[in-house]
């Protein structure tokens, strides 16, 4: 792994995580770093699913893959926010 790939994963994770928070209604009690982590995980899982469905190798922007990643980020942010919100007193 190079420093560029790590920085790229962080930037993509931040964007995907932010989109996940944007599309999830209500307030989410999670911080920026946790949002980025959820975004990175969602991006990795979304890419894995897209590759196995054969939609990750299109020319240009892979819209189906991007939609999968954002949907997974919405689910991930919702799960993490639910867990964090339930444990806080």
KEKOLSE-532374 format. One line per field, with one value per residue (C-alpha): residue in one letter; x, y, z. Coordinates in Angstrom, 3 decimals, decimal comma. Layout:
BEGIN
aa: (a  ...)
east: (X  ...)
north: (Y  ...)
up: (Z  ...)
END
This chain:
BEGIN
aa: (x  x  x  x  x  x  x  x  x  x  x  x  x  x  x  x  x  x  x  x  x  x  x  x  x  x  x  x  x  x  x  x  x  x  x  x  x  x  x  x  x  x  x  x  x  x  x  x  x  x  x  x  x  x  x  x  x  x  x  x  x  x  x  x  x  x  x  x  x  x  x  x  x  x  x  x  x  x  x  x  x  x  x  x  x  x  x  x  x)
east: (0,000  1,236  0,548  -1,509  -3,826  -4,290  -5,066  -7,401  -9,273  -9,643  -10,938  -13,352  -14,444  -15,112  -17,218  -19,167  -19,666  -20,807  -23,289  -24,527  -25,136  -26,758  -29,316  -30,073  -32,791  -32,345  -29,299  -26,542  -24,474  -21,227  -18,093  -16,218  -13,625  -16,285  -18,169  -15,006  -14,446  -18,036  -17,562  -14,352  -15,985  -19,069  -16,881  -14,902  -18,003  -19,815  -16,867  -16,667  -20,382  -20,197  -17,234  -19,066  -22,158  -19,994  -20,933  -17,624  -15,882  -17,876  -16,350  -16,633  -18,311  -19,614  -23,005  -24,345  -21,265  -21,501  -25,185  -24,360  -21,622  -23,867  -26,719  -24,286  -22,991  -26,564  -27,106  -23,721  -24,203  -27,679  -26,383  -23,458  -25,628  -28,198  -25,571  -23,819  -27,110  -28,294  -25,078  -24,873  -26,625)
north: (0,000  3,406  6,681  7,758  4,741  5,348  9,035  8,097  5,648  8,320  10,906  8,477  7,229  10,797  11,518  8,244  8,598  12,208  11,196  8,422  10,936  13,371  10,833  9,505  11,618  12,998  13,688  11,078  11,110  10,023  12,011  12,757  9,989  7,339  8,655  8,281  4,739  3,790  5,375  3,427  0,143  0,922  1,786  -1,450  -3,635  -1,795  -2,288  -5,980  -6,476  -4,501  -6,549  -9,786  -8,520  -7,406  -3,714  -2,306  -2,460  0,101  3,096  6,456  6,842  3,600  4,915  1,536  0,934  4,452  3,978  0,674  2,356  5,214  2,869  0,786  3,988  5,002  1,587  1,708  5,221  4,264  1,171  2,969  5,937  3,573  1,719  4,910  6,613  3,642  3,342  7,033  8,160)
up: (0,000  -0,915  0,816  -2,211  -1,929  1,802  1,228  -1,616  0,610  3,302  0,815  -0,838  2,593  3,712  0,629  0,787  4,564  4,196  1,498  3,770  6,576  4,148  2,941  6,438  8,032  11,531  13,641  13,906  17,119  15,456  14,740  11,573  11,992  12,554  9,515  7,413  8,718  7,866  4,423  3,773  4,790  2,676  -0,324  -0,006  0,399  -2,415  -4,760  -3,829  -4,552  -7,815  -9,023  -8,327  -10,133  -13,068  -12,925  -11,653  -15,027  -16,982  -18,755  -17,020  -13,658  -12,210  -11,092  -9,967  -7,834  -6,383  -5,511  -3,799  -1,779  -0,675  0,271  2,319  3,952  4,869  6,450  8,194  9,556  10,743  12,526  14,144  15,145  16,639  18,633  19,762  20,635  22,665  24,709  25,616  28,758)
END
